[in-house]
Amino acid sequence: MKVQHNTQNHKHYAERMTVFLSALCAVHCMLTPILLVVMPVAAAYFEQYHWVEYILILSVFILGTSSILHGYKHHHHSKIPAYAFFAGLILMSTAAIINILFQVDSNFMHLLSGIGGVSAGVGQLYNLKLSH
């Protein structure tokens, strides 16, 4: 019995990825000059309104936890994505709590929050990879 592999779907997937990456590159090239001008203004806005950061952390917690649990239960049974995700979530939450309680708004807190965001994102990407 000869097993036939459908290379047609694989080819379409590669083409779709190429189109997506090309479009993403075009958007990046168009928006980068605008973002260089707008980012200092946006950063000043977000510094004044910390509640935006708290809403984002809460959203990451709710949506990310759901995604991690679904991937663990139904696809891969690996705890590594959960460790990376929750370590990042703890770092982001710690920076936010220190900011709320002690009014500490330093570059270190931004770095801590940034590392947390990257760690949470890596956990989600690894979860996605293991789920497919």
PyMOL commands that set and color helices and strands:
alter all, ss='L'
color gray80, all
select helices_A, chain A and resi 7-48+50-76+80-102+107-131
alter helices_A, ss='H'
color red, helices_A
deselect
rebuild
show_as cartoon
